[in-house]
């Protein structure tokens, strides 16, 4: 195995991803760029686009 390679549990990656996305959404909301409702609606739209393919 390559000594430079780091193994990270999928749970840690998932948590990190969730925390990053939460921070981004909170910043955008604080700055008045979008709301949590906007995020949910966009998630639904993306999910529906993915299902159509």
N, C-alpha and C positions, 0 to 999 in steps of 0.2 A: 504494500500500500504506500502511496505517496506520503512522505512525512509532512508536506505542506498542507495536506488536506485536513479539514476539520469536519467532524461529524457532529451534527446538531439534531436533537430530537424534533420530530415534526410538531410536537406540541409547543416547543419553544418558538419555532418559526411561525406557527399560527398565532401565538400570543403577541409576538413582536409585530406581525403584520396588522393585527387588530388594533394594537396600541398606536401604531403609526397612522392608520386610517382614521381612528378616532381623533387624534391630535389635529390632523389636517382638516377634518370636517369642523371641529370646534373652532379652529382659527378662521376658517372661511365664514362660519356663522357669526363669530364675534365681529368680523370686519364688514358684515352686512352683505356679503357676496352671495350667500345662499342660506337656505334654512335646512333643518333636518328633514322637513317634508320634501324639499327638493331632492335630497339624497335618496330618500325612499322611493320617490316617483322615478328617479333615474335608474335605480337598481331594478325596479319592475320592468322598465322599458328595455334595459340591457338583457335581463333574463328572457323576456319575450322574444327579443331578436335572436338570442342564442337558440331558443327552442325552435324557431322557424327554420334554422339551418340544419 
